């Protein structure tokens, strides 16, 4: 994964003018580019496909634990109990 030295922030106007250069930076350095826009607090991130794949794989690994399965089971039980109660109420 990229570290802080491979992260940059750019305004959207710069991104549209130099997308090829930004693409080269991200793919060569496995970096990240934060894209901002004047008047907006919203941001998006341009990152390499390799880094995205690594992040997605990490999420798969972390979500495949006994703790997560236990929480999912409890959520499913709660949802089922809520549905049963709402179906039992008169219309």
N, C-alpha and C positions, 0 to 999 in steps of 0.2 A: 504494500500500500504506500501511497505517497506521504511524505512528511511535510511539515510546514514550509520548507524551502522550495517545494514544488507546487505551492499554491499561490495563485495570483487572483486579483480582482480587477475587472474591467467594466466600463460602461458599455451598454448595448451598442452605442454608435461605433465604438472602436471594434467591437466584435464583428459587426457586419462589414466593416472595411477590411479586416485582416483575418478572416476565418481560416484561411489556409495556414497562416503562420501559427495561429492558436492550435489548430489541429496538429501541426508538427510538434509543438511544444508538449502537448498532452500525450501524444503517442510516444515521443522520444524519451521524455522524462518521467512517464507514468504520472504526470501531474494533474492538477485540478485547476480549473478556471471558474471563479465565481463571476456571474454576469449580473450587473445591476442596471437600474434605469432611474434617471432623475425623476423625483417626485413619487417614488415607490420604495417601500421597504422590502418588497419581494425580491428574492434572488433565485437564480437557478445555477446549476453546476454542470460544467462540461468536464467529463472525466473519460479516461480510456476504457475501452470495452473490457480489457484485461482486469482493471481494477473493479469495475462493476461486477464481473463474473466472480471475482474473489469475495466481494462483499455479499453477494447473493448466496454463495456457497457457505460462508460463515454463518449467515442467518439460518440456512438449512440445518447446519450442524448444531447451532445453539438452540434451535426450536425443537430438535429431536432429543429431548431429555425427559426423564421421569417427572420432573417438576412441571414442565410445560404440559405434558400429557395429563397430569393430575388436574391442573387448572382448566384445561379444555374439557375434561370430564365434568368438572363442577359447573362450568358455564353451560354445558349441554343439559345437565340436570336442572339447573335454574331455569333455563329457557323452556324445558319441557313442563316444569311445574307451573310456570307463568302461563303457558299456553293452556294447560288443563284448567287452571282457575278461570281464565278469561272465557273459555268455552262453557264453563258451568254457570256463568252469570246470565241472568235473564236479559233478553234483548229489549 
